[in-house]
C-alpha cells in the first residue's frame, strides 16, 4: 500500500511552498483554509507570468496562512499581509494575465502589493489573483479527452512524485560527484512513499477515499531544480545527470521527473499525511 508522505501547497506560483499536515484535494488542485494552490501569480507589466526560471529570488518569498490573511515574508522586506476574502466583483480592478498560452482575466492586487513584489524580486511586477468565475481548462491531449481544470499551475492541477524516485536521482548525482537534492527542488504537491522508483510514471490511478487522482502526463523539467530553494541561488543543474535515463521520447526527449495528474472521480477530499493510498499500475 502506498503512503502519502508529504503535502505541499504553493499559494503563489513559483514562490515558496507550505508543507501541510492535511489539505483538501479538489478538482482545481489542493486547498487549505480556503487558499488554493497557485491561486496567485506574479506578472510583469504586460501581464505575463514570472517564475524562478528567470527570477530565482522568488523562492525566498515565503507565504503562511493566517486566520484572515496570507502573510508573506522575504529577506530584507517588511512582512506583507493579503486579505483572503475575495474582492468585491464590481469594485475591484481586473487585468488580463498570461500563463503559457492561456490568457485569462484575474483580480489585480493593489499598488502596495505590487511595490512589495517589485522590490522583493527586483523587477517591476504585480500580483494577480485567480478569478473564481474563470475556468482554465487543461489540455485534453494527455487526458484521453477527460475535461479538467486548474488555476495558475503550469498545466495540470496536481503534481505527484515518489520518494524512491528522488532517492534514485540522488544516487546518480552522488555517483557523478554531486550533492544530493531535497524534494523541494522539484516542487511537487503530493509526495508518495512505499512505491518503487518512478512507479508513479506508470500508475493507472491513486485512490484517496472516494476521490481518484489519475496521472496523465510526465512533468518535463526546466532549470528550476537547479535553484536552491533556501537561498534563491542557482547551482549545478541536475538535468545533465538525469538526461541519460529520464529523457522521455513521447515528449521529444524532455527530461522528466514527477507526473501531472487530474481528479477523475470525486473531489473535495480531505487528505492527511501518513494515510494509505490505493495505488495501481497501468500494466
Sine and cosine of phi, psi and omega as CSV:
sin_phi,cos_phi,sin_psi,cos_psi,sin_omega,cos_omega
0.00,0.00,0.79,-0.61,0.06,-1.00
-0.95,0.32,0.38,-0.92,-0.03,-1.00
-0.78,-0.62,0.64,-0.77,0.11,-0.99
-0.99,0.14,0.94,-0.34,-0.11,-0.99
-0.98,-0.18,-0.27,0.96,0.05,-1.00
-0.33,-0.94,0.51,-0.86,0.08,-1.00
-0.78,-0.63,0.80,-0.61,0.00,-1.00
-0.76,-0.65,0.81,-0.58,0.03,-1.00
-0.95,-0.30,0.71,-0.71,0.03,-1.00
-0.90,-0.44,1.00,-0.02,-0.04,-1.00
-0.86,0.51,-0.62,0.78,-0.02,-1.00
-0.91,-0.42,0.82,-0.57,-0.04,-1.00
-0.80,0.61,0.79,-0.61,0.09,-1.00
0.95,0.30,0.10,1.00,0.16,-0.99
-0.99,-0.14,-0.03,-1.00,-0.08,-1.00
-0.89,0.45,0.43,-0.90,0.03,-1.00
-0.99,-0.13,0.18,-0.98,0.04,-1.00
-0.88,-0.48,0.86,-0.51,0.08,-1.00
-0.98,0.19,0.77,-0.64,-0.09,-1.00
-0.88,-0.48,0.50,-0.87,0.15,-0.99
-0.98,0.20,-0.57,0.82,0.02,-1.00
-0.49,-0.87,0.31,-0.95,0.01,-1.00
-0.35,-0.94,0.05,-1.00,0.09,-1.00
-0.93,-0.36,0.78,-0.62,0.03,-1.00
-1.00,-0.05,0.95,-0.32,-0.01,-1.00
-0.95,-0.31,0.13,-0.99,0.02,-1.00
-0.94,0.33,-0.28,0.96,0.06,-1.00
-0.99,-0.11,-0.07,1.00,-0.03,-1.00
0.80,-0.60,-0.20,-0.98,-0.01,-1.00
-0.95,0.30,0.44,-0.90,0.06,-1.00
-0.54,-0.84,0.65,-0.76,0.09,-1.00
-0.59,-0.81,0.77,-0.64,0.02,-1.00
0.79,0.61,0.64,0.76,0.02,-1.00
0.91,0.41,0.28,0.96,0.12,-0.99
-0.96,-0.28,0.81,-0.59,-0.04,-1.00
-0.99,-0.14,0.41,-0.91,0.08,-1.00
-0.91,0.42,0.75,-0.66,-0.02,-1.00
0.78,0.62,0.68,0.73,0.08,-1.00
-0.97,0.23,-0.43,0.90,0.05,-1.00
-0.91,-0.42,0.38,-0.92,0.00,-1.00
-0.48,-0.88,0.68,-0.74,0.07,-1.00
-1.00,0.06,0.73,-0.69,-0.03,-1.00
-0.78,-0.63,0.41,-0.91,0.05,-1.00
-0.99,0.13,-0.14,-0.99,-0.08,-1.00
-0.93,0.37,-0.28,0.96,0.07,-1.00
-0.99,-0.12,0.03,1.00,0.01,-1.00
1.00,0.04,0.11,0.99,0.00,-1.00
-1.00,0.09,0.63,-0.78,-0.09,-1.00
-0.93,0.37,0.55,-0.83,0.07,-1.00
-0.94,-0.34,0.58,-0.82,0.03,-1.00
-0.63,-0.78,0.08,-1.00,0.07,-1.00
-0.91,0.42,-0.25,0.97,0.04,-1.00
-0.83,0.56,-0.71,0.71,0.01,-1.00
-0.97,-0.25,-0.34,0.94,-0.10,-0.99
-0.74,-0.67,0.97,0.25,-0.10,-1.00
-0.88,0.48,-0.34,0.94,0.02,-1.00
-0.92,0.40,-0.20,0.98,0.07,-1.00
-0.87,0.49,-0.42,0.91,0.04,-1.00
-0.88,0.48,-0.39,0.92,-0.07,-1.00
-1.00,0.02,-0.05,1.00,0.09,-1.00
-1.00,0.08,0.94,-0.34,-0.19,-0.98
-0.94,-0.35,0.90,-0.43,0.02,-1.00
-1.00,-0.04,0.43,-0.90,0.20,-0.98
-0.57,-0.82,0.58,-0.81,-0.07,-1.00
-1.00,-0.04,0.86,-0.51,0.07,-1.00
-0.97,-0.24,-0.13,-0.99,-0.09,-1.00
-0.87,0.49,-0.71,0.70,-0.06,-1.00
-0.77,-0.64,0.06,1.00,-0.06,-1.00
-0.67,-0.74,0.34,-0.94,0.23,-0.97
-0.98,-0.18,0.92,-0.40,-0.02,-1.00
-1.00,-0.01,0.70,-0.71,-0.01,-1.00
-0.85,-0.53,0.68,-0.73,0.08,-1.00
-0.77,-0.64,0.52,-0.86,0.08,-1.00
-0.46,-0.89,0.48,-0.88,-0.04,-1.00
-0.83,0.56,0.75,-0.67,0.06,-1.00
0.97,0.25,0.12,0.99,-0.07,-1.00
-0.88,-0.47,0.59,-0.81,0.22,-0.98
-0.91,0.42,0.50,-0.87,0.00,-1.00
-0.92,0.39,0.46,-0.89,0.02,-1.00
-0.84,-0.54,0.66,-0.75,0.06,-1.00
-0.86,-0.51,0.77,-0.64,0.00,-1.00
-0.94,-0.35,0.79,-0.61,0.01,-1.00
-0.90,0.44,0.70,-0.71,-0.02,-1.00
-0.99,0.14,-0.42,0.91,0.04,-1.00
-0.88,0.48,0.67,-0.74,-0.02,-1.00
-0.91,0.42,0.61,-0.79,0.05,-1.00
-0.88,0.48,0.39,-0.92,0.08,-1.00
-0.92,0.39,0.82,-0.57,-0.13,-0.99
-0.88,0.47,-0.42,0.91,-0.06,-1.00
-0.99,-0.11,-0.20,0.98,-0.08,-1.00
-0.81,-0.59,0.39,0.92,-0.04,-1.00
-0.88,-0.48,0.73,-0.69,0.00,-1.00
-0.91,0.42,0.55,-0.84,0.00,-1.00
-0.85,-0.53,0.32,-0.95,0.13,-0.99
-0.51,-0.86,0.40,-0.92,0.08,-1.00
-1.00,0.03,0.78,-0.62,-0.01,-1.00
-0.82,-0.57,0.41,-0.91,-0.03,-1.00
-0.81,-0.59,0.80,-0.60,0.14,-0.99
-0.81,-0.58,0.92,-0.39,-0.16,-0.99
0.82,0.58,-0.84,-0.54,-0.06,-1.00
-1.00,-0.06,0.02,1.00,-0.05,-1.00
-0.99,-0.10,0.75,-0.67,0.11,-0.99
-0.89,-0.45,0.82,-0.57,-0.04,-1.00
-0.68,-0.73,0.32,-0.95,0.12,-0.99
-1.00,0.10,0.61,-0.79,-0.02,-1.00
-0.57,-0.82,0.34,-0.94,0.14,-0.99
-0.94,0.34,0.63,-0.77,0.08,-1.00
-0.99,-0.14,0.90,-0.44,0.07,-1.00
-0.93,0.37,0.26,-0.97,-0.22,-0.97
-0.96,0.29,0.11,-0.99,-0.06,-1.00
-0.92,0.40,-0.56,0.83,0.03,-1.00
-0.88,0.47,-0.68,0.73,0.03,-1.00
-0.90,0.43,-0.67,0.74,0.02,-1.00
-0.87,0.49,-0.67,0.74,0.01,-1.00
-0.91,0.42,-0.66,0.75,0.01,-1.00
-0.86,0.50,-0.74,0.67,-0.01,-1.00
-0.93,0.38,-0.62,0.79,0.03,-1.00
-0.87,0.49,-0.66,0.76,0.03,-1.00
-0.95,0.32,-0.62,0.78,-0.04,-1.00
-0.93,0.37,-0.60,0.80,-0.07,-1.00
-1.00,-0.05,-0.54,0.84,0.03,-1.00
0.99,-0.16,0.19,0.98,0.07,-1.00
-0.64,-0.77,0.46,-0.89,0.06,-1.00
-0.88,0.47,0.77,-0.64,-0.03,-1.00
-0.32,-0.95,0.15,-0.99,0.03,-1.00
-0.69,-0.72,0.25,-0.97,0.07,-1.00
-0.94,-0.33,0.80,-0.60,0.03,-1.00
-0.94,-0.35,0.50,-0.86,0.03,-1.00
-0.85,-0.52,0.70,-0.71,-0.04,-1.00
-0.87,0.49,0.71,-0.71,-0.01,-1.00
-1.00,0.05,0.77,-0.64,-0.08,-1.00
-0.90,0.44,-0.32,0.95,0.03,-1.00
-1.00,0.10,-0.15,0.99,-0.03,-1.00
-1.00,0.06,0.67,-0.74,0.14,-0.99
-0.91,-0.41,0.92,-0.40,0.06,-1.00
-0.98,-0.20,0.98,-0.19,-0.09,-1.00
-0.98,0.22,0.59,-0.81,0.10,-1.00
-0.99,0.12,0.34,-0.94,0.07,-1.00
-0.91,0.42,0.70,-0.71,0.04,-1.00
-1.00,0.01,0.04,1.00,-0.01,-1.00
-0.85,0.52,-0.60,0.80,-0.06,-1.00
-0.98,-0.21,0.01,1.00,-0.09,-1.00
-0.95,-0.31,0.21,0.98,-0.07,-1.00
0.83,0.55,0.59,0.81,0.06,-1.00
0.99,0.12,-0.01,1.00,0.00,-1.00
-0.96,0.26,0.79,-0.61,0.01,-1.00
-0.97,0.24,0.65,-0.76,0.06,-1.00
-0.51,-0.86,0.19,-0.98,-0.03,-1.00
-0.59,-0.81,0.31,-0.95,0.04,-1.00
-0.51,-0.86,0.14,-0.99,0.08,-1.00
-1.00,-0.08,-0.93,-0.37,-0.05,-1.00
-0.98,-0.18,0.26,0.97,0.13,-0.99
-0.88,0.47,0.34,-0.94,-0.07,-1.00
-0.82,0.58,-0.75,0.66,-0.07,-1.00
-0.48,-0.88,-0.40,0.92,-0.08,-1.00
-0.64,-0.77,0.38,-0.92,-0.17,-0.98
-0.96,0.27,-0.41,0.91,-0.08,-1.00
-0.68,-0.74,0.68,-0.74,0.11,-0.99
-0.89,-0.45,0.81,-0.58,0.02,-1.00
-0.92,-0.40,0.46,-0.89,0.07,-1.00
-0.48,-0.88,0.46,-0.89,-0.02,-1.00
-0.98,-0.21,0.61,-0.79,0.08,-1.00
-0.84,0.54,-0.65,0.76,-0.03,-1.00
-0.92,0.40,-0.50,0.87,0.03,-1.00
-0.92,0.40,-0.68,0.73,0.05,-1.00
-0.90,0.43,-0.65,0.76,0.02,-1.00
-0.87,0.50,-0.62,0.78,0.01,-1.00
-0.91,0.41,-0.71,0.70,0.05,-1.00
-0.87,0.50,-0.69,0.72,-0.03,-1.00
-0.92,0.40,-0.55,0.83,0.09,-1.00
-0.86,0.52,-0.67,0.75,-0.03,-1.00
-0.96,0.27,-0.57,0.82,0.08,-1.00
-0.90,0.43,-0.70,0.72,0.02,-1.00
-0.89,0.45,-0.64,0.77,0.01,-1.00
-0.89,0.46,-0.45,0.89,0.03,-1.00
-1.00,-0.02,0.13,0.99,0.02,-1.00
0.99,0.16,0.37,0.93,-0.04,-1.00
-0.94,-0.34,0.31,-0.95,0.04,-1.00
-0.97,0.23,0.53,-0.85,0.12,-0.99
-0.93,0.37,0.40,-0.92,-0.03,-1.00
-0.90,-0.43,0.55,-0.84,0.14,-0.99
-0.98,0.19,0.30,-0.95,-0.03,-1.00
-0.89,0.45,-0.44,0.90,-0.07,-1.00
-0.90,0.43,-0.27,0.96,0.08,-1.00
-0.90,0.44,-0.42,0.91,-0.08,-1.00
-0.97,-0.25,-0.07,1.00,0.22,-0.98
0.79,0.62,0.77,0.63,0.07,-1.00
-0.98,0.18,0.29,-0.96,0.17,-0.99
-1.00,0.04,-0.67,0.74,-0.04,-1.00
-0.81,-0.59,0.78,-0.63,0.05,-1.00
-0.94,-0.33,0.77,-0.64,-0.12,-0.99
-0.94,-0.34,0.77,-0.64,0.06,-1.00
-0.95,-0.30,0.22,-0.98,0.05,-1.00
0.90,0.44,0.54,0.84,0.22,-0.98
-0.79,-0.62,0.29,-0.96,-0.02,-1.00
-0.97,0.26,0.24,-0.97,0.01,-1.00
-0.85,0.53,0.82,-0.58,0.06,-1.00
0.90,0.44,0.29,0.96,0.11,-0.99
-0.91,0.42,-0.41,0.91,0.05,-1.00
-0.87,0.49,-0.44,0.90,0.03,-1.00
-0.88,0.47,-0.45,0.89,-0.14,-0.99
-0.90,-0.43,0.24,0.97,0.00,-1.00
-0.96,0.28,0.70,-0.72,0.11,-0.99
-0.97,0.23,-0.66,0.75,0.03,-1.00
-0.29,-0.96,0.28,-0.96,0.19,-0.98
-0.84,-0.54,0.77,-0.63,-0.08,-1.00
-0.96,-0.27,0.86,-0.50,0.08,-1.00
-0.90,-0.44,1.00,-0.05,-0.06,-1.00
0.87,0.50,-0.84,-0.55,-0.01,-1.00
-1.00,0.05,0.02,1.00,-0.08,-1.00
-0.96,-0.30,0.73,-0.69,-0.01,-1.00
-0.94,-0.34,0.82,-0.58,0.06,-1.00
-0.95,-0.32,0.83,-0.56,-0.08,-1.00
-0.92,-0.39,0.88,-0.47,0.14,-0.99
-0.92,0.40,0.74,-0.67,-0.10,-1.00
-0.83,-0.56,-0.47,0.88,-0.09,-1.00
-0.53,-0.85,0.76,-0.65,0.11,-0.99
-0.86,0.51,0.58,-0.81,-0.02,-1.00
-1.00,0.02,0.96,-0.28,0.04,-1.00
-0.96,0.28,0.59,-0.81,-0.19,-0.98
-0.95,-0.30,0.66,-0.75,0.09,-1.00
-0.97,-0.22,-0.21,-0.98,-0.03,-1.00
-0.96,0.28,-0.05,1.00,-0.08,-1.00
-0.83,0.55,-0.60,0.80,0.03,-1.00
-0.86,0.51,-0.23,0.97,0.06,-1.00
-0.99,0.13,-0.18,0.98,-0.08,-1.00
-1.00,0.03,0.84,-0.55,0.10,-1.00
-0.93,0.37,0.90,-0.44,-0.09,-1.00
-0.95,0.31,-0.26,0.97,0.02,-1.00
-1.00,0.04,-0.40,0.92,-0.07,-1.00
-0.87,-0.48,-0.31,0.95,-0.09,-1.00
0.95,0.31,0.33,0.94,-0.05,-1.00
-0.95,-0.33,0.81,-0.59,0.07,-1.00
-0.94,0.35,0.58,-0.81,0.07,-1.00
-0.77,-0.64,-0.39,-0.92,0.03,-1.00
-0.85,0.53,0.69,-0.72,-0.02,-1.00
-0.99,0.12,0.87,-0.50,-0.01,-1.00
-0.94,0.33,-0.19,0.98,-0.10,-1.00
-0.92,0.40,-0.42,0.91,0.02,-1.00
-0.92,0.39,-0.61,0.79,0.05,-1.00
-0.96,0.30,-0.59,0.81,-0.02,-1.00
-0.96,0.28,-0.32,0.95,-0.09,-1.00
-0.85,0.52,-0.56,0.83,-0.09,-1.00
-0.93,0.38,-0.33,0.94,-0.05,-1.00
-0.59,-0.80,0.02,1.00,0.01,-1.00
-0.88,-0.47,0.24,0.97,0.07,-1.00
-0.98,0.17,0.77,-0.64,-0.07,-1.00
-0.97,-0.25,0.90,-0.43,0.02,-1.00
-0.85,0.53,-0.58,0.82,-0.04,-1.00
-0.93,0.37,-0.20,0.98,0.07,-1.00
-0.89,-0.47,0.57,0.82,0.05,-1.00
0.84,0.55,0.59,0.80,0.08,-1.00
0.99,0.11,0.17,0.98,0.03,-1.00
-0.89,0.45,0.59,-0.80,0.03,-1.00
-0.99,0.11,0.79,-0.61,-0.17,-0.98
-0.83,-0.55,0.55,-0.84,0.12,-0.99
-0.46,-0.89,0.84,-0.54,-0.05,-1.00
1.00,0.01,0.23,-0.97,-0.02,-1.00
-0.77,-0.64,0.74,-0.67,0.17,-0.99
-0.96,0.27,0.62,-0.79,-0.11,-0.99
-0.64,-0.77,0.39,-0.92,0.05,-1.00
-0.76,-0.65,0.39,-0.92,0.11,-0.99
-1.00,0.07,0.82,-0.58,-0.01,-1.00
-0.94,-0.33,-0.33,0.95,0.07,-1.00
-0.61,-0.79,0.59,-0.81,0.04,-1.00
0.96,0.28,-0.59,-0.81,-0.07,-1.00
0.75,-0.66,0.20,-0.98,-0.06,-1.00
0.81,0.59,0.68,0.73,-0.05,-1.00
-0.99,-0.13,0.79,-0.62,0.09,-1.00
-0.96,0.26,0.82,-0.58,0.02,-1.00
-0.86,-0.52,0.50,-0.87,-0.14,-0.99
-0.69,-0.72,0.69,-0.72,0.08,-1.00
-0.84,0.54,0.72,-0.69,0.00,-1.00
0.99,-0.14,-0.18,0.98,-0.04,-1.00
-0.97,0.26,0.47,-0.88,0.11,-0.99
-0.96,0.28,0.55,-0.84,-0.01,-1.00
-0.82,-0.58,0.71,-0.70,0.19,-0.98
-0.94,0.34,0.79,-0.62,-0.11,-0.99
-0.65,-0.76,0.85,-0.53,-0.04,-1.00
-0.72,-0.69,0.76,-0.65,0.04,-1.00
-0.97,0.23,0.43,-0.90,-0.08,-1.00
-0.99,0.10,0.04,1.00,0.03,-1.00
-0.63,-0.77,0.00,0.00,0.00,0.00
